[in-house]
Amino acid sequence: MSAVSYKTIVVGVAFSPTLKPNLFEAIRLARLFGAQLVLVHVGVKSSIKVEKIKRVFEAFGEKPPRHEMVWQEGKPVDVLLEACSAKNADLLMVGAMQREALFTYYVGSVARKLTRKAPCDVLLLIKPSIDRVACQHVVVNGLEHPKTKEAIATSFFVAQSLGAKKITIVEEIPEKDVKVKVDDDWSLRKATIMKERIKVKENSRVQKILSSLSTTLPKGLLLQIQPIFGRRGYSIGHYAKVVRADLLVMNAPKPSSLWDRIFPHDIEYILSDLPTDVLIVRHE
């Protein structure tokens, strides 16, 4: 696995009331990651729009990262995906609604489609801010999956870049793995013992992943491994919300079918009700 880095960040620019906070977040991230910023507007270029972008960069007040502006008409998803491929983007940053409406969920929002199709990692921001809000706690999935190693390595890199203080690796364990029906004290004791055995096994698996990483845990960063029993996707999203995590790092979703969108599972729960900012890792 190659070292994690973000050298080129693509961000969609819409001339809406959130233009300034969105751009401030993008500028900050590009500076923290040492990346080039590619701003993409789906629409016609005009002198008024160019001036608005210029004023936002001036208002930031610090030396901006290397950046360029792309103007292109078309469908938002197609234009942004094309920009990611053309610019060899490592990260696509998009704003997202914290909770999708039912109609939007079935049809599929721009953020949801980009998450499924982007050739790079995707950062979904739900509360962009003009003033920096420090990232303190990063939660990352530790599920048994070929891409989990990349997700954990990316969480280390991002946490160090953002100056976070804590990382929690969450192991989601389906309740069905505890094959005991609890209906009395004896069965409760048996289920408890079985859960403890599963926790030990899961912790051992995650420790093997950690020992195999080429990167090490940054100094001063607290690492915690947290096994939780529950429905995959829903459980980690709920956990991130309860502990008030600043960022949730997840593996990229598999290509989904209509059936998946009607009956959500895994990451679909998170995309439909974002608990915090979410980073979807597709890093190779």
N, C-alpha and C positions, 0 to 999 in steps of 0.2 A: 504494500500500500504506500503510495507516494505521500509526501508531507502535505498537510492541509494548508491551503492559502487561498485568499481571495484577491486576485490581481485586477479583475475587471467586474464592476458592478453595474448592471442595467437597472434603471428605475423608470417606471411609467410616470409621466408627468401630465396631470390634468389641471386645467386652470379653474380650480374650484376653491372654496374657502379654506381648504386644508393644504393648499399649495405650499405655503411657507413652512408649516411644521413638517410636511413630508420631505421637502427639500433639505431642511435643516438636519433631519434624521439621516438622510442619504449622504450629505456632506460629512457629517460626523463619522458615520460608519466607514466611508471611504478613507478618511484621515486615520482612523484607528487601525484599519486593515492595511493601510498603505496601498490602496487600490485606485485605479482610474475609474472615473464615473462617466457612464453613458446615459444621458437623459433622453428618453424617447417620448415624443408627443404624437398621439394618433390624431392627426388633423393638419390643417393648413398653417404654414408659417406666416407670421405677420410681424410687423415692427412693434406693435403693442405687446405681443406675447414675448418677443425677444427682450423688450425693456423690462417686463415683469420678472423674467428669469434673472436678468442682470441685477435688478434691485434686491432680490432675495440673496444673491451671492454677496452683494455689498453689505447687506444687513447682518450677515453671519459674523462679520467683523474679524475673521482670521484668514490666514492664507488658505485658499481653497485647494482641493486636490486637483490633479489633472482631470479635465472633463471635456466632453463634447456633446453637442445636441443633435438629435436625429428627428427630422420631421417627416412623417409619412402618413398618407391617408390609407384607410382600410379598416378591417375588423380588428379591434383591440388585441385579441388573443393572437391572431396571425401576425400582426405587426410586431408585437413584443417577442414572440417566439423567433421570428426571423432575425430580429436585432440580437437576441441572445446567441444565435448560431453564427451570424455574420461577425460579431465582435468577440467570439470565443469567451462569452461571459462565464464567470465562476459562480456568480450569485445574481439572482433576480429579486428585486425588492418591490413589493406591491402592498398597497393599502387594502384592508379587508374589513368587512362588517363583522362585528363580534358575534352576532347571532343572525344567521340567515333566515329570511322569511320562508314559509313553507313553499311558496311558488318558486322562489329563487333556488331553493334546495333541489327541487325536482328538475328544473330546467338547467341549472348549473351556472353559478356566477363566474365572472371573469377570473377571479382569484382561484376558484376551484379548478377550472379548466387549465389554468397555467400550472397549478400544482401537479396535475396529472401529466402534462405534456412537456414541460420545460426540460431542456437538455442540461440544466445546471441546478444547483441548490436554489431554494426559494424561501425568502423571508417574508412572512405575512405580518404586517404591523397593524394593530388594532387601535392604538392610541399614540399617534405621532405627536411629538412635543417640540415646541420652539426651544424651551430650556431643557438641558440634558437631565434625564432621569437615570441615575446610575443603576447599572445592572448588578444585583447582589447575588441572586440565586438562579442557577441554571438546572433544569430537570431534563434528563435524557432517557430515552427508552433503553432497556437492557434486555429486551426479549430475545428469544432464540431465533435468530435470523441471519442470513449471510451478510447483510449490510449493517448489522449492529456495531461491528467493530469500527466502521467508518463513521457512524453516528457518534460514538463515544469519543473518537479521536477529534472529530470536528467540534464537539462540545468543549474539549480541552482548549483547542485553539481559540474558539470564540470567547470562552470565559476569560482566558488570559488577555486577549485583545481588549475586551470591554472592562477589565478590572473587576470581575466578579469575585465574590468571597467563597462561594460554595457551589458544589455540583452534587446532585443526587441522581444516581442511576437507579431507575425504577424497573423492577422485574415484575411484570404482570403475569400472574398465575391463574389460569381459568379455574373456577370453582369445581368444574367437572373432574379435575385431576385429583380431587379429594373424594375418592369413591366410597364414601361412608355416609349413610343416611343417619342424621342425628335425631334420635327420638327418646334418648334416656342418658343418664350420667355415663354409662359405660361407652356408648357410641360417641358421646361428646369427647370423652378422654381419648378414644381411638382416633377421632378426627383431628384432635389437637396434636397428637403425636405424629400423625401422617403429615400435617401441615409443617411441623418443625423439620421433618426429614426432607420435605420438598424445598423448604427455605435453604437448608444446608447445601443441597444439591445445586440449587440455582445460584447461590453465592459462590460456590466453587467454579461454576461455569463462567460467571462474570469475572472472577479473579483471573482465570486463564486468559480471557480476552485482554484484561488490563496488562498482564505480564507479557503478552505478545505484541503490544503496541510499540511502535518505534519511537513515539513521542512519550514523554513522561508528564506526570501531573505537575503543573506549575507550582512553584514554591508559594506558600501562604494561602493556598486554595484548599479548603476543606472538602474531602470526598466522603460521601455517604452512599451505602447501598441499601435500598429499601424494597423488600419484596411485598407485594400487595395482591390479595386474592380478589378477582372480579372479572368483569367483561373487558376484554382487550380493547384498548382505544378509549373507551369510556372511563375506565378506572384511572389511567394515567392523567387524562384530562381533568378529572375531578380532583386528583391528588395535587396537580399543579395549581389548580384554583384555590384549594384549601390552604396550601403552604405559601400562597401568594408569590409563586415563582415569577421571575421577570422574563424568562425565556424557556420555551419547551422545544427540545430538539427531537425530531422523529425521523425514522426511515421514510424514504419516498414510497408513496402508495403504488400498488400494482395497478395496471390498466383495469378500469372498472367497467362493468356492464350495466345495463338498465336495472337488472336485478339487484346489483350492489347499491344503486342509488335509491331504490325503493326500500330495501332492507339494509340499512347501513351497518358497517362493521369496522373494526380496527380504526384506522385513521379517519374514516368518514365521520365518526362521532366528533372528533376534534375539529374537523373542517366545518361542521354544521353549527358548532357552538364553541368558538375559540376561547380558551381559558385565559390566554395571555398571548404575547407575541410568539409566533411559532416558526421554527426553522426546519424546513423539509430537506433532508440530506439525500442527494443523489451523487455525491462525490465518488469518483472511481479511484 
